[in-house]
Amino acid sequence: MTYPWRTFEPKLKVGLVATALFPLVLLLLLRLRPALDVRWEDHPSHFWLVSGASAISVGLGYAVMVAARRRHDARLLLISFAFIVSAGFLGLHALATPGVLLGANPGFELATPVGLLFGGLFVAASGLQLPRSVSRLLIRDSRWLLLALAGVMALWGVVSLAELPPLDNRLRQEQLSGWQTGLGGLGVVLYAFGALGYFRLYRTRRSRFVFAMALAFALLAEAMVIIAFAQKWDISWWEWHSVMLGAFLLIAAAARQEWYEERFSAVYLDETLADTKEASIVFADLQSFTAYSEQAEPAGVAEMLNTYFGRLIPLMERMGGDVHQIIGDEIMVVFNKSGDQPEHAVLAARAALVLQREAAAIAVGHPEWPRFRVGVNSGEVLAGVIGGERGHREHGVVGDTVNLAARLESKHRLER
């Protein structure tokens, strides 16, 4: 199955691949000509470069985490963890910049390769097509996993600040280099495995965002290669910092080109993209809304709708519904869209009754306001990304179950 999202132009793709190979070519040149690998020790530049990479990674991690929770997608969750843990350790590494904040510290100096290694674990896992049972387990325990990551970063920071073994000052420079080489080697394997997974995904989906992800993870694999050979403050040392920053910028730039409501849809798991499941649909709209709108002032119509929806939307969400869309005076609520509500039919029926009761209470004192009617139906739907190759697309539900719920609503007649 292929997905009609935008792809890179062939010439641009070749250019990007050539650009991605440039860091390795430069490293080879510096290794063959050591005289070119000159020393440039600039503490403020190092601090801002690493801090900038950390800030971008934080932003990416937050955006992907929000999408992962909204769509219950385990791949996005793992990607967000990769960005978050990388950002945390990058921030610790920035603190080791001499003369800026805390100064040189073995634990903080090792923080970047350690953070990238943890990130590589999540990237490698995200490149797999995870079984549904594993995906649901990850989503269910996502908050605990995030707390565990925060705990690991906090523990690393405390041990580094306290200079406790093995991250004390007795860790000599040659030992630091040895640690960096070992961490770099492991990181190369993980990021290369992750990049390969996303290149395979690109061959199926032909999405330029997937291609950018694969390329960025390949760049991070290259950064880990460079870490293993670079000497502190030499050009090669600055190179791996720059490659790391470039990888994060590439993903951010590619994401910015996608439709904001489904910015990361190109890397959804297959079951998130399109999956048939049992669900319950609630439609509700205002009977005689058109006649009321023709007689009332637009400002009065807007005030009425905002009063209704301001209380009804949070109510539906508290009752377990996914408020899928609002079109004019109509609201559509989906139950069991993520497949985790086995009693979705009962939940939907109860929500429909509560919606009508709450709407009637809201309208007390406004006899001229139209009242809500509802339609409820349960059955098989296809839940997935719906939209065009360019521009607007959304994660919706389609099928006769949806159509029948809408028809039931339209047939419902209220007595005034």
Summary of the structure (lengths in Angstrom):
residues: 416
radius of gyration: 26.6
end to end distance: 51.6
largest distance: 89.4
contacts: 1366
relative contact order: 0.11
helix: 66%
strand: 12%
